[in-house]
Amino acid sequence: MDLEQLNFRHLFYFWRVAKTGNLTRAAGALHVSQSALSAQIRQLEDRLGEPLFERERRRLIPTHTGQLVLSYAEDIFGLGQEMLGHLHGQRDGMVRMRVGSVATMSRNYQENWIRPLLMDRSVVLTLESGLLEGLLERLVQHKLDVVLANQAVPSDPDRPLYSRFLGSQAISLVGPAAKWADRTLRVPDDLDGMDIALPGPRHAFRAQFDALCLSANAKPRVRAEVDDMAMLRLLARDSGWLAVLPEVVVQDELRFGSLVKVGQSAELQEHFYAITTSRRQRIEWLDQLLESETSAEK
């Protein structure tokens, strides 16, 4: 089968059915009859020489071949959506940059990273947060330009993604200045029995902290486990407990003196990565941000 024999409308219809898993819903969204949609998918199957769906109860599930075709269709139509978005922005004299970040990452870190963009009136930012896997799916579908994460993505030939190391920062023990000014604690040795707020188990550095405490036989009294860094920042500021978190999360409180750093361990580090696809659209501002981070590490 030659490329000119491939009917991209049939491929588009297949893509929409595969995304919904339901012929009736896809037909309604596409404003075609169910029988016409079914016929067009059969024509694509005839051209490719293999079935693309199998029925599982009321859902249409892509076959092995269907999953392969779907992965290419995601690229083809994802790039088409990306192209339209960038063209629309260019017509308005704007550059759109779509940044995803894992929900457990510090909002202060994200703001610091995009700060150079805030002064450019030609840049329109789209900022999303969520679970890493969901963000990576949107990245592969070309619905995001970059994902900020605190862990690298394993190499996968079926999903070529690149993790660029942006830097590291120490994790600190902080507490209210009224109680802890001019006092220090050894981490983790002095934490036994201390009231403490910690990042939740999903955080990359939580396992590091638990391992440190275990090695020192230190058993802090865990008062809260918090996934969201903004909420952990509020607890650090208002609860009176100690908190373990990256300093960037409470940079304003440390600067103005409501919180102080009580302790730190060189063994506790959070790492930051910018994840992109191999086929990403070249965006000058994104290239500059990535290059500036690389230069800062040298």
MOSUL-V785120 format. One record per residue. PHI is phi in whole degrees, -180 to 180 (999 if undefined). Layout:
phi
PHI
PHI
This chain:
phi
999
-87
-60
-67
-86
-80
-90
-73
-68
-62
-64
-64
-62
-59
-59
-68
-67
-63
-72
-92
73
-144
-66
-65
-64
-65
-62
-63
-67
-90
60
-130
-74
-63
-67
-67
-65
-62
-65
-69
-69
-62
-63
-65
-62
-64
-65
-82
80
-146
-69
-106
-133
-131
-91
-127
57
-100
-106
-99
-109
-60
-70
-59
-65
-62
-65
-65
-63
-63
-63
-73
-63
-59
-65
-62
-84
-64
-64
-63
-64
-62
-59
-64
-63
-71
-64
-62
-64
-64
-63
-90
71
-120
-116
-98
-125
-110
-115
-106
-144
-64
-64
-85
-85
-60
-67
-63
-63
-59
-64
-61
-69
-91
-52
-59
-78
-68
-92
-98
-70
-89
-99
-111
-101
-116
-116
-126
-132
171
-73
-57
-62
-65
-66
-65
-62
-69
-66
-63
-82
65
-95
-132
-95
-157
-121
-93
-144
-105
-153
-79
-98
-61
-67
-148
-62
-83
-144
-69
-122
-120
-105
-100
-69
-100
149
-133
-145
-72
-95
-118
-100
-122
-154
-65
-61
-61
-104
-115
-58
67
-119
-135
-128
-83
-107
-104
-56
-94
-92
-59
81
-77
-69
-148
-109
-126
-63
-69
-60
-75
-70
-62
-94
-64
-62
-63
-65
-62
-66
-62
-64
-63
-66
-98
56
-96
-126
-66
-89
-76
-94
-158
-120
-128
-76
-83
-66
-65
-70
-63
-61
-65
-66
-60
-79
-113
-85
87
-82
-76
-142
-108
-166
-67
-59
-62
-64
-116
-61
-71
-65
-69
-65
-92
91
-76
-123
-132
-80
-99
-170
-161
-130
-65
-82
-104
-139
-109
-109
-123
-136
-107
-107
-132
-96
-71
-110
-65
-65
-73
-121
-57
-64
-66
-59
-65
-64
-67
-68
-66
-67
-63
-64
-66
-82
-80
